[in-house]
């Protein structure tokens, strides 16, 4: 080292004019840039974590405000595991309630509602807690009523979609329940109830649908008081539909439709053709002149394995038709409507909304004009291979529409699905990624500290 320094000239060469000032200025500028970048990176991390992903920071999601007219998306969104729940983020009024998903390898079914005023999707967590029981969507789309598929129950559960709150409606002694129909005015619900017992044929008391379909007695629930009135003469109550005035009810027992009032008094009987059943919930035309019937979805109320036409446990794949029984001689019954999977409601006395399925298994909703026989597609469902992590196609079942909203219904262009707050686990993973990226940026932008070489 001494020999190296001995070779240096006694006087170093002069530096260019202003060289030292230039070097100092550039050095200070580099330090400032690194400090600014580091400060900005950490500020961004703090803002993101504080506003989005810090656990405990409330992120209020307001229910969609009712629009002037209710609407239906022209295409329903696909399956997502990030859909929030009604309890954590109440959605407001709904246009549709349905089951969606797949259970081929893993049970990944969801019970969903879709907003009537925005592209809002929520899981009905109360239904999932009760093993996706028979359920009804209120005609105005503001509430969901649940039974219980786990066995005999002491109560029904009423879920308010505007607040997410639940109301328990006592039933007295434990009974098995099948929900049948909700009156257009929203006040009454018809359901069938029966004590559950061990049965060699069904094997367990938890097979609610089949047992109650064979032995259940009609009950009428007044939602304003929470009291149920039993109608002993209507047994076993198989399927039901209210008249437009909400004061009369058609209930099928065997092949006979019993027309009764809210006090249980029988007004009339109508014979239903063999092999057909009253369309669930919506089988009475708005003008009161027809009863709509569909083919048996099983072998009948006394020999079939399924629990009757309550639209519960029904996947949208079996195609049939809708036929009409006259209740008066005022109008000639419309021609049958072919290629129908499910009758979902009435827009008017001459217009119905149905679910259909094409040859590829894709489900859609259509409006059918009974007077002209024309059909117009309203909306389609995404049934591609997006379920079970992309391994299976999605299935659609237990479909209900808010029937009271159908007369004024419009179709909107589907926008980006509003699924509510993400699950906390996803937020935690996002936080880890953001913190890791910020740490890497900080390490790359901080000034390097190199050790000075030893002079020895």
C-alpha positions in Angstrom: 0.0 0.0 0.0 2.9 2.4 0.9 4.5 1.6 -2.5 1.2 2.5 -4.2 0.9 5.8 -2.5 4.7 6.5 -3.3 3.9 6.4 -7.0 1.3 9.2 -6.8 2.3 12.7 -7.7 2.9 15.2 -5.0 0.2 17.5 -6.4 -3.1 16.0 -7.6 -4.4 17.3 -10.9 -6.9 20.2 -10.6 -10.6 19.3 -10.6 -12.9 20.9 -13.2 -14.5 24.2 -12.1 -17.6 23.6 -9.9 -17.1 19.8 -9.8 -17.4 19.5 -6.1 -20.6 21.6 -6.0 -22.1 19.4 -8.8 -21.3 16.2 -6.9 -22.8 17.4 -3.7 -25.9 18.7 -5.4 -26.5 15.3 -7.1 -25.9 13.4 -3.9 -28.4 15.5 -2.0 -30.9 15.1 -4.8 -30.5 11.3 -4.8 -31.0 11.2 -1.0 -34.1 13.4 -1.2 -35.6 11.2 -4.0 -35.1 8.0 -2.0 -36.6 9.6 1.1 -39.6 10.8 -0.8 -40.2 7.4 -2.4 -39.8 5.6 0.9 -42.2 8.1 2.6 -44.8 7.8 -0.2 -44.6 4.0 -0.1 -45.2 3.8 3.6 -48.0 6.5 3.4 -49.7 4.4 0.8 -49.5 1.3 2.9 -50.9 3.1 5.9 -53.8 4.5 3.9 -54.7 1.2 2.2 -54.5 -0.7 5.5 -56.5 1.9 7.4 -59.2 2.3 4.8 -59.6 -1.2 3.5 -58.0 -4.1 5.2 -57.3 -3.3 8.8 -59.5 -5.7 11.0 -61.9 -3.8 13.1 -62.2 -0.7 10.8 -66.0 -0.5 9.9 -66.8 -0.4 6.2 -70.5 0.4 6.1 -72.4 -0.9 3.1 -75.8 0.7 2.7 -78.7 -1.2 1.3 -79.7 -0.2 -2.2 -82.4 2.5 -2.2 -85.6 1.5 -4.0 -85.6 2.6 -7.6 -88.7 4.0 -9.3 -89.3 0.6 -10.9 -87.8 -2.7 -9.9 -85.5 -4.4 -12.4 -83.9 -7.6 -13.3 -80.3 -7.9 -14.6 -80.1 -9.1 -18.2 -77.5 -11.6 -17.0 -76.9 -13.0 -13.5 -73.4 -13.0 -12.2 -71.3 -16.1 -11.9 -70.2 -18.0 -8.8 -68.0 -16.2 -6.3 -66.6 -17.4 -3.0 -66.2 -13.7 -2.0 -69.9 -12.9 -1.8 -70.9 -11.4 1.5 -73.9 -12.2 3.7 -77.2 -10.6 4.4 -76.3 -10.3 8.1 -73.0 -8.5 7.5 -74.2 -6.3 4.6 -78.0 -6.1 4.2 -78.8 -5.7 0.5 -82.2 -4.1 0.4 -85.2 -5.5 -1.6 -84.5 -8.5 -3.8 -85.9 -9.6 -7.2 -84.7 -13.2 -6.9 -83.9 -15.9 -4.4 -82.1 -19.1 -5.6 -79.6 -21.8 -4.9 -76.4 -21.8 -6.9 -73.2 -23.9 -7.0 -72.1 -27.5 -7.2 -71.7 -30.5 -5.0 -70.0 -33.0 -7.3 -66.8 -33.2 -5.3 -67.2 -30.5 -2.6 -70.4 -29.1 -1.2 -70.1 -25.5 -2.5 -73.7 -24.5 -2.8 -74.8 -20.9 -2.0 -78.2 -19.5 -1.1 -78.3 -16.2 -2.9 -80.5 -13.1 -3.3 -80.2 -10.6 -6.2 -81.2 -7.0 -5.7 -84.2 -5.4 -7.4 -82.6 -2.0 -7.6 -78.8 -2.7 -8.2 -76.5 -5.5 -9.1 -76.3 -6.6 -5.5 -75.6 -10.2 -4.6 -75.7 -11.6 -1.0 -75.6 -15.1 0.6 -78.6 -15.7 2.8 -76.5 -17.0 5.8 -79.6 -17.9 7.8 -80.6 -20.4 5.1 -77.1 -21.9 5.1 -77.2 -22.3 8.9 -80.4 -24.3 8.5 -79.1 -26.5 5.8 -80.8 -24.6 3.0 -84.5 -25.4 4.0 -87.7 -24.6 2.2 -87.9 -20.8 1.9 -90.2 -18.2 0.4 -89.3 -14.7 -0.9 -91.9 -12.0 0.0 -93.9 -10.7 -3.0 -92.4 -7.3 -2.5 -88.9 -8.7 -2.2 -88.1 -7.3 1.3 -88.1 -10.5 3.4 -87.3 -14.2 3.3 -89.1 -16.8 5.4 -87.3 -20.0 6.3 -88.3 -23.4 7.5 -85.8 -26.0 8.8 -84.5 -29.1 7.0 -82.6 -30.4 10.0 -85.7 -32.0 11.5 -88.6 -30.9 13.6 -88.5 -27.2 14.6 -90.1 -24.9 17.1 -90.0 -21.8 14.9 -89.8 -20.2 11.5 -87.2 -17.5 10.8 -88.1 -14.2 9.1 -85.1 -12.3 7.6 -85.4 -8.6 6.9 -83.3 -7.8 3.8 -83.1 -4.1 4.6 -81.6 -4.6 8.0 -80.3 -8.1 8.1 -82.2 -8.8 11.3 -84.0 -12.0 12.0 -87.3 -12.6 13.7 -88.3 -15.9 15.3 -91.9 -17.0 14.8 -92.8 -19.7 17.3 -94.7 -22.8 16.1 -95.5 -24.5 19.5 -94.5 -28.1 19.7 -91.7 -29.2 17.3 -93.0 -30.0 13.8 -91.7 -30.6 10.4 -92.5 -27.7 8.0 -93.0 -27.2 4.3 -93.6 -23.6 3.2 -96.2 -23.4 0.5 -97.2 -19.8 -0.5 -97.0 -16.2 0.5 -100.1 -14.0 0.0 -99.7 -11.0 -2.4 -100.4 -8.5 0.3 -97.5 -9.9 2.3 -99.6 -10.7 5.4 -100.2 -14.4 5.4 -98.2 -17.5 4.6 -99.6 -21.0 4.0 -97.5 -23.9 5.2 -97.9 -27.6 5.9 -96.8 -29.0 9.3 -96.6 -32.5 10.8 -95.0 -34.2 13.7 -91.9 -36.2 12.5 -91.5 -39.8 13.5 -89.0 -42.5 12.8 -90.1 -44.3 9.6 -88.7 -47.4 8.1 -89.4 -46.0 4.7 -87.5 -42.8 5.1 -85.0 -44.0 7.7 -84.6 -40.8 9.7 -86.8 -38.1 11.2 -84.7 -35.5 9.3 -86.3 -36.2 5.9 -88.7 -33.3 6.4 -90.0 -32.8 2.9 -91.2 -36.3 2.2 -92.7 -36.9 5.6 -94.6 -33.7 5.8 -95.8 -34.1 2.2 -97.5 -37.4 3.2 -99.0 -36.3 6.5 -98.8 -32.5 6.8 -101.8 -30.4 7.7 -102.4 -27.0 6.2 -101.7 -24.0 8.5 -102.2 -20.3 7.8 -99.7 -17.9 9.5 -100.6 -14.3 10.1 -97.3 -12.5 10.1 -98.6 -9.4 11.8 -99.5 -11.4 14.9 -97.2 -14.5 14.6 -100.2 -16.8 15.1 -100.9 -19.9 13.0 -104.4 -21.3 12.3 -104.6 -25.0 11.5 -107.1 -26.2 8.8 -107.6 -29.9 9.8 -109.7 -30.7 6.7 -106.8 -29.9 4.3 -104.5 -32.9 4.8 -102.0 -33.7 3.4 -101.4 -30.3 1.9 -99.3 -30.8 -1.1 -99.0 -27.4 -2.9 -100.8 -24.1 -2.7 -101.3 -20.7 -4.3 -103.1 -17.5 -3.1 -105.6 -15.6 -5.2 -104.8 -12.0 -6.1 -107.1 -10.7 -3.4 -105.0 -12.5 -0.7 -108.3 -13.7 0.9 -108.6 -17.0 -0.9 -106.2 -19.9 -1.3 -106.1 -23.0 -3.6 -104.5 -26.0 -1.9 -104.0 -29.4 -3.6 -104.8 -32.6 -1.8 -104.3 -35.7 -4.0 -105.8 -34.6 -7.4 -108.2 -32.1 -5.9 -107.7 -28.3 -5.5 -109.6 -27.0 -2.4 -110.4 -23.4 -2.6 -110.6 -22.0 0.9 -110.7 -18.6 2.7 -108.5 -17.4 5.4 -110.8 -18.9 8.1 -110.4 -22.4 6.5 -113.9 -22.5 5.1 -114.1 -24.4 1.8 -115.5 -22.4 -1.1 -115.1 -24.9 -3.9 -113.3 -27.9 -5.2 -111.6 -28.3 -8.6 -110.4 -31.6 -10.0 -106.8 -31.5 -11.3 -106.0 -33.9 -14.2 -104.0 -37.0 -13.4 -100.2 -36.5 -13.7 -100.4 -32.8 -13.0 -100.1 -30.5 -10.0 -101.0 -26.9 -9.1 -98.0 -24.7 -9.8 -96.3 -23.8 -6.6 -97.0 -20.3 -5.1 -98.2 -18.8 -8.4 -100.8 -21.2 -9.6 -103.8 -18.8 -9.5 -104.1 -16.3 -12.3 -104.3 -12.5 -11.3 -107.8 -12.2 -12.7 -108.9 -15.3 -10.8 -110.2 -17.2 -13.9 -107.6 -20.0 -14.2 -105.5 -22.4 -12.2 -102.1 -23.1 -13.7 -100.8 -26.7 -13.5 -97.5 -28.4 -14.3 -96.5 -32.0 -14.7 -95.7 -33.9 -11.5 -92.1 -33.4 -10.6 -92.1 -36.9 -9.1 -94.5 -39.8 -9.2 -97.1 -38.1 -7.1 -97.9 -37.0 -3.6 -98.2 -40.6 -2.2 -95.6 -42.5 -4.1 -93.0 -39.9 -5.1 -89.7 -39.6 -3.3 -89.7 -35.8 -3.4 -91.7 -33.6 -1.1 -94.1 -32.0 -3.5 -94.2 -28.9 -5.7 -92.8 -26.3 -3.3 -89.9 -25.5 -5.6 -87.6 -26.7 -2.9 -84.8 -29.1 -3.9 -85.7 -28.6 -7.5 -82.9 -28.2 -10.0 -83.7 -26.3 -13.2 -83.3 -29.0 -15.8 -86.6 -30.9 -16.2 -88.7 -29.4 -19.1 -92.5 -29.6 -19.1 -95.4 -27.4 -19.9 -98.0 -25.2 -18.2 -101.7 -25.9 -18.7 -104.7 -23.9 -17.4 -107.9 -25.0 -15.7 -110.9 -22.7 -16.0 -112.6 -21.5 -12.8 -115.3 -19.7 -14.6 -116.8 -19.5 -18.1 -115.8 -15.9 -18.6 -112.6 -16.6 -20.5 -111.4 -19.5 -22.7 -108.3 -21.1 -21.1 -105.1 -20.1 -22.9 -103.2 -22.6 -25.0 -100.6 -24.6 -23.0 -97.1 -23.1 -22.7 -94.5 -25.6 -23.8 -90.8 -25.9 -22.9 -91.1 -24.6 -19.4 -89.0 -25.7 -16.5 -90.8 -23.6 -13.9 -93.7 -21.1 -13.8 -92.3 -18.1 -11.7 -95.1 -15.5 -11.7 -97.5 -13.3 -13.6 -96.9 -9.9 -15.2 -100.6 -9.6 -16.1 -103.5 -12.0 -16.7 -102.1 -12.6 -20.2 -98.4 -12.6 -19.5 -96.3 -15.0 -17.4 -92.6 -15.3 -16.4 -91.1 -18.7 -16.8 -87.7 -20.4 -16.4 -86.4 -22.3 -19.4 -83.3 -24.4 -20.2 -81.7 -24.9 -23.6 -80.2 -28.0 -25.0 -76.8 -27.1 -23.6 -78.3 -26.8 -20.1 -78.1 -23.0 -19.9 -81.0 -21.5 -17.8 -82.8 -18.3 -18.6 -85.9 -16.3 -17.7 -88.5 -15.4 -20.3 -91.8 -13.6 -20.6 -94.5 -15.5 -22.4 -97.6 -13.7 -23.8 -100.5 -16.1 -23.4 -102.7 -14.3 -25.9 -100.1 -14.3 -28.7 -97.9 -17.2 -27.7 -94.8 -15.1 -28.1 -91.7 -15.4 -25.9 -89.1 -12.8 -24.9 -85.9 -13.6 -23.0 -85.5 -11.4 -20.0 -82.3 -12.7 -18.3 -79.8 -15.5 -18.4 -77.8 -17.4 -15.8 -74.1 -18.0 -15.9 -73.8 -21.8 -15.7 -70.3 -22.3 -17.0 -67.5 -24.3 -15.4 -66.8 -21.8 -12.6 -67.9 -23.8 -9.6 -65.7 -26.0 -7.4 -62.7 -23.9 -8.3 -63.4 -24.2 -12.0 -63.7 -28.0 -12.0 -67.5 -28.2 -12.3 -70.4 -26.5 -14.0 -72.8 -24.5 -11.8 -76.3 -25.7 -11.0 -79.4 -23.6 -10.4 -82.2 -24.7 -8.0 -84.9 -23.4 -5.6 -85.6 -20.4 -7.8 -88.1 -17.8 -6.6 -89.0 -14.3 -7.9 -90.5 -11.4 -6.0 -93.9 -11.9 -7.6 -95.4 -8.6 -6.5 -92.7 -6.7 -8.5 -93.2 -8.5 -11.8 -96.0 -6.2 -13.2 -93.7 -3.2 -13.1 -90.5 -5.1 -13.8 -87.9 -3.7 -16.3 -84.6 -5.3 -17.5 -81.3 -3.5 -16.7 -77.9 -4.0 -18.2 -75.9 -6.0 -15.7 -73.0 -4.1 -14.2 -70.2 -5.2 -12.0 -71.6 -7.5 -9.2 -71.7 -5.7 -5.8 -70.9 -8.6 -3.5 -70.3 -6.6 -0.3 -67.3 -6.6 2.0 -64.6 -9.2 1.4 -64.1 -12.0 4.0 -61.5 -11.0 6.7 -59.2 -13.8 5.6 -58.9 -12.3 2.2 -58.3 -8.9 3.7 -55.5 -10.5 5.8 -53.9 -12.0 2.7 -54.0 -8.6 1.0 -52.4 -6.9 4.0 -49.6 -9.4 4.0 -48.9 -8.8 0.2 -49.0 -5.1 0.7 -46.7 -5.1 3.7 -44.3 -7.4 1.8 -44.2 -5.2 -1.2 -43.7 -2.1 0.9 -40.8 -3.7 2.8 -39.1 -4.8 -0.5 -39.5 -1.2 -1.9 -38.1 0.2 1.3 -35.0 -2.0 1.2 -34.4 -1.1 -2.5 -34.7 2.6 -1.9 -32.8 3.1 1.4 -29.3 4.5 1.1 -26.6 1.8 1.1 -24.2 1.7 4.0 -20.9 0.2 2.8 -18.1 -0.4 5.2 -15.0 1.7 4.5 -12.0 -0.4 3.4 -9.3 -0.9 6.0 -6.1 1.0 5.5 -4.0 -1.8 7.0 
